[in-house]
Amino acid sequence: MGLGSTAKKIQSLSDRAEAMYKQVQQLQKRIISLEEEMDDTHDTVNRMDHQLTEQRALLLAIAEEHDIDGEQILADAAIDEAELEAEESDATADETTDESADADASDATAK
């Protein structure tokens, strides 16, 4: 093998290594950017959670002033939400069962 052929292979490897290094740098920049966005989002969620807690306390205080059982209202709302989620879960399960039954019927017909 001649020196020219070896030099071409080395240059080719060098070019590929440089291209890969640039890709790694771009990925590193993207990861850093995503980490910064994630930190910002985390801070925002924490602020909103704190504000929500303050608003809940304020609403409960207002409800108490008007002789309204705010805790009971919240409990009823939680129960309603749980029932709605259960109904949606059941509906999704029914759809999956129906699709499975349709597929089984199609398989049986095809055989």
PyMOL commands that set and color helices and strands:
alter all, ss='L'
color gray80, all
select helices_A, chain A and resi 3-65+70-110
alter helices_A, ss='H'
color red, helices_A
deselect
rebuild
show_as cartoon
